[in-house]
Amino acid sequence: MSSDLKLKRDQAGLVVAVIQDAQTRDILMVGYMNDEAFEKTRSTGLVHFFSRSRQKLWCKGETSGNTLAVESVRLDCDQDAILVLATPAGPTCHTGATSCFFRELDGDALVTVKT
């Protein structure tokens, strides 16, 4: 890593990663990256995450084929959050929705607004 690049990780060694559609600018999903996922994302051009529930590295779309091709990687001012601008190959959400953010809070109810 460059001497300017100093990711600030949480106690589990993870950094939050927000994935944004490079064309529409819609937020597609949020995940977590450890050092290996971050480096794989940079070296392969496909978004990788660290699964907290399975405790392993995974490439987005490895089973569905709905990968996320990296267009650019940005870090916030504190280097404790990653923003990846990506081009999706199909829906991003496991539900089949374009984005994982397809529901809106209306009072105490969740209302589908976009799929």
C-alpha angles and dihedrals in degrees: 000000000000117000087244091056111086110154113201108220130194122243090280091054094253136131123201113246122201115199117209128185106251092216107035096027089224114149105246104183147325125234141151131260131199121195092276094050091047093050093045089051090052097042100043101035090231124105114255128185139188111241110223093195096048095031093225144104117262137179113228106249097018090134103021098040088231096127128173114230112209117238096170142344122220132182126209121243093269094043090233097112132047127212115198119192105206144170111232122220096211132329116344101207121079087231090065094255119135090238134020086232099073099123129076128202111243106180102305094336130091111225123194108238104163137013 
